[in-house]
Amino acid sequence: MDQELERYAARLRELPFIKDVRILLQPNQAQDHGVDATLILTTPDGDHEFLVEVKRTHLTYANADFLLAMWRNIQHANLRTENQTPLHLNRPRWMLFAPYVPQKIGQHLAAEGANYIDLEGNCRLRLGDRYIAAIEGRRPERKELEGRGLRAAGHQILFAILAKPDLLDEGVVRIGDLAGVGKTTAADTLEKLEREGFLTTIKNRRRLVKPGALLDRWLVGYANVVRPRLLIGRYRTQDKDPEALEQRIEGVLGSDPEWAWGGGAAAMRLTQHYRGEATTLHVGRLHPDLPRQLRAQRDADGPLVLLEVPGRLAFDGVLPRTVHPLLIYTELLATGNERAREAALELRQRYLGELA
């Protein structure tokens, strides 16, 4: 068994009703569903089989919601069979392995009926009505929560290669330029990612190996490292509604090439699903008198959010005056509520499918 998977198996063996744990790395059923393995749990009343999804980074609402949606879609597909037999017999059961599942996200998964276990022993496992385990509140050491040491500039490289994977063919100078960092930082970051297995080099050409895992790492880094550096401030204006504010911003910034909508303002333009009360505006460089021109006053809870961008690629949106879908998605998850996360999931499915 893979050494990492054995750590999860060991945690499962700690549960009093688990007599044996087997993990099959390349079973046919798991291959059919595009997941990582099949888990067989032996209890006093027999074997119970699960498909397993393994996350390599700490769990966020983003990847939790994405996995829940994926599992629902596969289960619904199984329900649409020609013979209306007891279809619950054909529905795959799922288990999530993740290094750490924060308590609130664990409760969110449990509310959706998901099974999971992390390396601290936090879990939610239900085998019918007879065997149930629910453990939460165990936390890893602080050093494990802090990530693997990428600074803000390194995370900007992550954004660049996730937003445009073909950029890996263009060399470190070009990557650094579009990410807004120096070529030395670009080269060092790419080498680090390759050592950690996120990239591979074949015939002198780099390629993403684990785009989904790298996306998870970017999301955590954006919230903890990148966004605090990009945030210019929050403001409140006298505009009666978001539409009036947007019109006034467009009048002030005009044809300047370095501004675009982000967050809910951009998501509404792309999906027509959700906007929210906040108006997120990304700028390449802050116009010193922009708040004055907008008659905006600093307010920690104000609806106008001014942010810089993690590199020039951020302005490569699919619609005019919207930032790249990856940045819209990221900002929705970093600051949004449940409806914002739903909008983010729709955005990911439409525009970021290659990062699954």
C-alpha atoms as one frame of an Amber mdcrd trajectory, in Angstrom:
protein
   0.000   0.000   0.000   1.161   3.546  -0.727   2.805   5.033   2.394   0.475
   8.047   2.456  -2.620   5.884   2.102  -1.371   3.640   4.883  -1.546   6.644
   7.248  -5.264   6.996   6.489  -5.763   3.251   6.852  -4.129   3.415  10.279
  -6.583   6.104  11.362  -9.506   4.020  10.154  -8.239   0.999  12.126  -8.536
   3.106  15.294 -12.332   2.999  14.988 -13.697   0.243  17.263 -15.956  -1.396
  14.671 -13.299  -1.594  11.941 -11.653  -5.023  11.854  -9.636  -4.644   8.664
  -8.823  -2.017   6.037  -7.826  -2.709   2.442  -7.039  -0.053  -0.172  -6.811
  -1.069  -3.826  -4.891   1.431  -5.915  -6.065   0.489  -9.414  -9.445  -1.221
  -9.199 -11.722  -1.211 -12.233 -14.553   0.637 -10.523 -12.271   3.433  -9.344
 -10.843   3.810 -12.849 -14.348   4.071 -14.278 -15.110   7.030 -12.017 -11.713
   8.708 -12.351 -10.938   8.573  -8.632  -7.886   7.413  -6.731  -8.636   4.057
  -5.139 -11.194   1.668  -3.706 -11.465   1.248   0.061 -12.803  -1.959   1.628
 -13.697  -1.748   5.306 -14.330  -4.989   7.185 -16.726  -4.863  10.138 -18.337
  -7.657  12.191 -21.210  -7.763   9.681 -19.064  -7.927   6.530 -17.267  -5.777
   3.988 -18.209  -2.228   2.952 -16.776  -0.728  -0.244 -16.072   2.934  -0.976
 -14.532   4.877  -3.806 -11.751   7.127  -2.498 -10.762  10.667  -3.445  -7.396
  11.727  -2.022  -6.604  15.414  -1.520  -2.947  16.330  -1.065  -3.571  19.686
   0.628  -5.707  20.822   3.559  -9.362  20.939   2.632 -11.065  24.203   1.692
 -14.715  25.000   1.008 -13.744  25.246  -2.644 -12.564  21.697  -3.127 -15.158
  20.352  -0.690 -18.004  21.825  -2.735 -16.393  20.695  -5.981 -16.103  17.119
  -4.715 -19.688  17.110  -3.429 -20.913  18.279  -6.822 -18.819  15.665  -8.622
 -20.120  12.886  -6.405 -23.723  14.028  -6.858 -23.329  14.115 -10.624 -21.952
  10.574 -10.737 -24.689   9.288  -8.444 -27.377  10.972 -10.524 -25.889   9.448
 -13.658 -26.117   6.026 -12.020 -29.767   6.673 -11.208 -30.573   7.311 -14.879
 -30.609   3.691 -15.991 -33.075   2.035 -18.300 -34.175  -0.581 -15.771 -35.771
   1.014 -12.724 -34.406  -1.542 -10.270 -33.524  -0.669  -6.670 -30.939   1.808
  -7.885 -29.541   2.587  -4.465 -27.760  -0.740  -4.804 -25.791   0.668  -7.752
 -24.889   4.044  -6.263 -21.190   4.225  -5.313 -20.300   5.213  -1.783 -17.502
   7.716  -1.329 -14.765   8.421   1.159 -12.582  11.518   1.193  -9.007  11.377
   2.452  -7.488  14.795   3.236  -4.530  15.826   5.424  -6.745  18.077   7.536
 -10.477  18.830   7.492 -11.335  21.964   9.527 -14.284  21.512  11.856 -16.736
  23.751   9.973 -15.913  22.153   6.632 -16.297  18.725   8.233 -19.760  19.727
   9.436 -20.552  20.980   5.942 -19.517  17.601   4.473 -21.467  15.704   7.119
 -24.609  17.740   6.392 -24.325  16.573   2.782 -23.957  12.941   3.837 -20.285
  12.690   2.871 -17.799  10.337   4.537 -14.265  11.547   5.245 -11.202  11.027
   7.421  -8.090  13.150   7.894  -4.635  12.414   9.272  -5.540  13.850  12.677
  -8.364  11.318  13.046 -11.233  13.735  12.403 -13.869  11.760  10.554 -17.449
  11.175   9.613 -18.248   7.601   8.649 -21.619   5.931   8.400 -22.132   2.276
   7.522 -25.889   1.882   7.455 -27.564   2.475  10.807 -25.351   0.180  12.833
 -21.886   1.717  12.608 -21.403   5.470  12.867 -18.276   7.453  13.718 -18.092
  11.240  14.113 -14.909  12.848  15.430 -14.074  16.532  15.089 -11.989  19.247
  16.710  -8.549  17.643  16.420  -6.034  20.128  14.999  -2.606  19.624  13.436
   0.444  21.414  14.682   0.636  25.017  13.569   3.652  24.427  11.330   1.642
  21.937   9.281  -1.144  24.444   8.759   1.136  27.114   7.387   1.826  25.340
   4.107   5.052  24.651   2.300   6.773  28.005   2.345   5.763  29.772  -0.880
   5.766  33.528  -0.503   3.392  35.876  -2.298   5.635  36.050  -5.371   5.700
  32.251  -5.597   1.919  32.137  -5.418   1.753  34.609  -8.292   3.644  32.017
 -10.349   0.983  29.480  -9.366  -1.718  31.828 -10.594   0.053  32.401 -13.900
   0.551  28.745 -14.790  -2.944  27.777 -13.622  -4.542  30.623 -15.567  -2.517
  29.781 -18.683  -0.888  26.308 -18.524   0.621  26.773 -22.001   2.759  29.501
 -20.456   5.061  26.733 -19.245   6.349  26.508 -22.834   7.416  30.151 -22.908
  10.331  30.199 -20.465  10.964  31.710 -17.063  11.427  35.281 -18.288   7.980
  35.355 -19.872   6.378  33.563 -16.909   7.931  35.979 -14.456   6.861  38.972
 -16.547   3.211  37.924 -16.686   3.225  36.912 -13.016   4.763  40.211 -11.976
   7.901  38.690 -10.429  11.578  38.379 -11.381  12.956  35.568 -13.506  14.974
  34.179 -10.584  11.821  33.844  -8.470  10.046  32.245 -11.422  12.829  29.723
 -11.975  13.139  28.855  -8.280   9.385  28.410  -7.907   9.094  26.153 -10.955
  11.979  24.009  -9.733  10.350  23.711  -6.318   7.022  22.696  -7.862   8.767
  20.098  -9.985  10.557  18.634  -6.966   7.216  18.382  -5.182   5.610  16.565
  -8.118   3.285  19.293  -9.392   5.205  19.682 -12.656   7.133  17.332 -14.913
   9.590  17.959 -17.716   9.346  15.842 -20.865  11.721  16.603 -23.756  12.589
  19.964 -22.166   8.924  20.958 -21.900   7.249  21.445 -18.542   3.703  20.208
 -17.929   1.248  20.338 -15.028   0.939  16.946 -13.350  -1.545  17.668 -10.570
  -3.531  20.738 -11.616  -6.279  20.086  -9.077  -3.812  19.829  -6.196  -1.984
  22.928  -7.401  -5.306  24.786  -7.563  -5.982  23.816  -3.956  -2.598  25.197
  -2.977  -3.266  28.463  -4.804  -6.632  28.885  -3.069  -5.108  28.483   0.378
  -2.202  30.765  -0.513  -4.490  33.436  -1.940  -6.552  33.668   1.225  -3.597
  33.572   3.630  -0.738  35.237   1.758  -1.712  36.902  -1.511  -5.020  38.676
  -0.874  -3.819  40.637   2.182  -1.077  42.122  -0.028  -3.434  42.904  -2.908
  -6.136  44.526  -0.796  -6.089  48.301  -1.179  -9.117  48.773   1.022 -12.879
  48.682   1.408 -14.948  51.780   0.867 -18.479  53.100   1.115 -20.042  55.530
  -1.341 -23.332  57.392  -1.601 -24.555  55.367  -4.590 -28.036  54.013  -4.128
 -27.286  50.603  -5.631 -24.391  48.570  -7.140 -25.446  49.401 -10.695 -25.146
  53.131 -10.038 -21.719  52.592  -8.481 -20.554  50.557 -11.474 -21.664  53.264
 -13.893 -19.765  55.894 -11.957 -16.617  53.753 -11.794 -16.767  53.191 -15.547
 -17.060  56.949 -16.056 -14.033  57.653 -13.872 -11.695  54.907 -15.148 -12.880
  55.033 -18.756 -10.504  53.443 -21.257  -7.650  52.807 -18.828  -6.500  49.248
 -19.704  -5.665  48.184 -16.145  -8.968  47.770 -14.406 -11.666  45.084 -14.424
 -14.511  43.691 -12.347 -13.924  40.733 -10.067 -15.868  38.762  -7.474 -19.646
  38.827  -7.720 -19.706  41.748 -10.174 -17.729  39.670 -12.678 -19.470  36.385
 -11.838 -22.863  37.907 -12.662 -21.564  38.905 -16.076 -20.250  35.399 -16.769
 -22.946  33.159 -15.286 -25.988  35.342 -14.460 -26.173  33.395 -11.205 -25.039
  35.612  -8.331 -23.721  39.080  -7.674 -23.962  39.827  -3.970 -23.765  43.240
  -2.317 -20.014  43.796  -2.696 -18.545  45.415  -5.804 -15.040  44.089  -6.381
 -12.768  46.193  -8.558  -9.268  45.055  -9.564  -6.729  47.637 -10.684  -3.221
  47.213 -12.011  -2.061  50.297 -10.214  -4.021  52.485  -7.838  -4.975  55.881
  -9.168  -4.016  58.089  -6.194  -7.200  60.103  -6.405  -9.621  57.274  -7.293
 -11.318  57.134  -3.864 -11.680  60.932  -3.953 -13.116  60.866  -7.481 -15.618
  58.258  -6.368 -16.330  60.191  -3.172 -15.561  56.956  -1.333 -14.812  56.781
   2.376 -12.831  53.981   3.975 -15.109  51.527   5.736 -14.105  48.053   6.928
 -17.564  46.777   5.959 -17.997  48.924   2.854 -19.406  47.346  -0.316 -16.646
  48.629  -2.630 -13.552  46.388  -2.541 -10.400  47.640  -4.272  -7.757  45.037
  -5.057  -4.600  44.927  -7.096  -3.914  41.869  -9.282  -1.502  38.911  -8.966
   0.129  39.661 -12.326  -0.859  40.921 -15.771  -2.612  37.667 -16.716  -5.357
  38.624 -14.286  -6.749  40.998 -16.918  -7.131  38.160 -19.450 -10.892  37.780
 -18.907 -13.402  35.979 -21.104 -15.635  39.070 -21.247 -14.606  42.717 -21.495
 -13.753  44.342 -18.178 -13.738  41.093 -16.203 -10.645  39.508 -14.699  -9.584
  35.956 -15.482 -12.175  33.357 -14.360  -9.583  31.839 -12.014  -9.315  35.113
 -10.086 -13.110  35.559 -10.018 -13.493  32.016  -8.706 -10.776  32.519  -6.110
 -12.170  35.795  -4.803 -15.688  34.378  -4.499 -14.377  31.524  -2.383 -12.104
  33.699  -0.260 -14.799  36.159   0.781 -18.177  34.705  -0.126 -21.068  33.038
   1.603 -22.801  29.820   0.579 -24.424  31.415  -2.478 -21.063  32.815  -3.545
 -19.573  29.323  -3.292 -22.386  27.985  -5.467 -21.623  30.652  -8.062 -17.927
  29.785  -7.827 -18.675  26.124  -8.480 -20.695  26.989 -11.582 -17.868  29.227
 -12.765 -15.331  26.442 -12.243 -17.398  23.935 -14.174 -17.831  26.323 -17.099
 -14.403  27.881 -17.374 -11.873  25.945 -15.291 -12.627  22.341 -16.151  -9.033
  21.609 -17.140  -7.974  22.240 -13.519  -9.994  19.341 -12.090
